[in-house]
Amino acid sequence: MYKYKIVRIKHSVWTGKPEEDMYETINDYAEDGWRLVQVLQPNYHNWSMSGGMKTELIFEKTVEEYMKDRRNYRNVGELV
């Protein structure tokens, strides 16, 4: 069984570039034992009205690993 974490990264409305360094974010989570399983860029019908474009990084970790190291909890859209 796995725990999943979704990290949303906003993009600049003007340039379309991510507001955070995605490579750094991915490596930070990897250091905490999270494995990147998917990257999504939802196709919002009118993304300018929905708060702009976002990239979603989906990470997973086994429940056993998660329970061993609860200090890694970051309240960022966590799902079971």
C-alpha positions as MATLAB code, in Angstrom:
seq = 'MYKYKIVRIKHSVWTGKPEEDMYETINDYAEDGWRLVQVLQPNYHNWSMSGGMKTELIFEKTVEEYMKDRRNYRNVGELV';
ca = [
       0.000    0.000    0.000;
       1.173    3.509   -0.785;
       0.734    7.084    0.372;
       0.542    9.711   -2.358;
       1.441   13.372   -2.309;
       0.483   15.902   -4.960;
       2.583   19.043   -5.282;
       1.178   21.843   -7.429;
       3.607   24.277   -9.022;
       2.170   27.484  -10.448;
       3.407   29.001  -13.681;
       3.827   32.670  -14.521;
       0.773   34.062  -16.284;
       3.006   36.141  -18.561;
       5.859   33.783  -19.437;
       4.339   30.364  -18.705;
       7.492   29.408  -16.795;
       7.223   27.571  -13.444;
       7.486   29.829  -10.398;
       9.609   27.166   -8.648;
      12.519   25.062   -9.833;
      10.811   21.730  -10.523;
      14.099   19.807  -10.518;
      14.905   21.135   -7.057;
      11.415   20.253   -5.801;
      11.661   16.721   -7.209;
      15.101   16.203   -5.646;
      13.951   17.588   -2.276;
      11.099   15.082   -2.154;
      13.387   12.273   -3.350;
      15.756   13.016   -0.456;
      12.786   12.504    1.869;
      12.086    9.095    0.315;
       9.268   10.087   -2.063;
       9.329    8.634   -5.582;
       8.060   10.716   -8.504;
       5.427    8.664  -10.339;
       3.757   11.159  -12.663;
       3.814   14.746  -13.898;
       0.540   16.307  -15.049;
      -0.296   19.592  -16.690;
      -4.071   19.757  -16.511;
      -5.659   21.390  -19.531;
      -7.846   24.013  -17.898;
     -10.552   25.309  -20.235;
      -9.841   28.902  -19.280;
      -6.639   28.686  -17.263;
      -6.276   32.445  -16.870;
      -9.538   32.528  -14.900;
      -8.718   29.399  -12.853;
      -5.640   30.894  -11.215;
      -3.195   30.203  -14.026;
      -1.471   27.143  -15.354;
      -0.124   24.599  -12.873;
       2.020   21.494  -13.060;
       1.155   18.675  -10.674;
       3.934   16.410   -9.433;
       2.663   13.133   -7.996;
       4.900   11.295   -5.529;
       4.475    7.985   -3.740;
       5.958    6.303   -0.692;
       5.104    3.000    0.937;
       2.923    3.313    4.007;
       5.634    1.546    6.010;
       8.244    4.135    5.001;
       5.804    6.962    5.612;
       5.012    5.746    9.120;
       8.721    5.306    9.931;
       9.519    8.867    8.995;
       6.507   11.057    9.790;
       8.702   14.154   10.040;
       8.429   14.387    6.239;
       4.786   15.357    6.398;
       4.134   18.524    4.412;
       0.496   19.490    4.158;
       0.402   19.773    0.353;
      -2.570   17.872   -0.984;
      -1.801   14.512    0.548;
      -3.971   11.571   -0.474;
      -4.228    7.993    0.748;
];
